[in-house]
Amino acid sequence: MNFTLSIRRCLAYTCLSLTAGAACAQAEVLQASGYNPGWTLEIGSTSATFSAGLQLPEPPPKVVGVVAEPQVTGPTRTYTAQTNGGALTATFSKQACTDAQNAIVRPDTVQVRFGGVDYRGCGGDPIGLLQGQEWVVQDIAARGVLDRSRISMQFGPGATLRGRASCNPYEGSYAFTDGTLRLRAAANPSVVQTTAALSSGAALDAQGAAAAPKICPPALRRQDAAFFEVLGDITRWDFTADGALALGTMDGRRIVARRQSAHP
């Protein structure tokens, strides 16, 4: 059975008292979905809307309610709502989860309980798993990386992409659209560009990525060329069991990177 849940709420300390009531100065939006039975979930500002059986000829009516501030226990957030159809609980756990329908990796494992039924699935913005702290490349096409060299990637806010190849920094932009991650980056400090379509749920478009020229030893130039060559053939992304980011091509080549704040 399919269902849709929409919960809207204010973030803590963002509701301003007004003469006519309260207004939310900032809103947080969370989304989740699952299958067998199929469902979708949205958490926003102050109200909750739940729809079930969307695949049926006559889906049940939507259920509407008000959501309370979440209870936070470690990496778990639990939202409760009193609806016109009964109590509803949605639990988000910070554990990467792969969407069974389209293989998109999402940051949260989600469980929703309503009407005595548990609905399980994945939630959160997939691109959020890539954003934040930079990724440091540890392997390029099963060849590792040269000692005392470093290649990084960072997916920042505002769709900015920055990083450093073995010799030169580069930058560009990315976009997440239609469940596909697309990437275009410079293979060297000149005008070489390649395009990568990553289909695991994201679309990264590193437009105009460029690098500032720097004298670079031949071995490092070859390593950078290999990095951008593989990057240009990427078709999917996932995470390994120990949390590394794995960007893969159709023919099995991979770029493996880990979050790392300090230089090795």
Helices and strands as residue ranges (DSSP letters): E 3-8, E 15-18, E 21-24, E 30-34, E 39-44, E 47-52, E 63-67, E 71-73, E 76-83, E 86-93, E 97-98, E 105-106, E 108-114, E 117-123, G 126-129, E 135-140, E 152-155, G 157-159, E 160-164, E 169-173, E 176-177, E 180-186, E 193-198, E 210-211, H 218-232, E 234-239, E 245-249, E 254-259
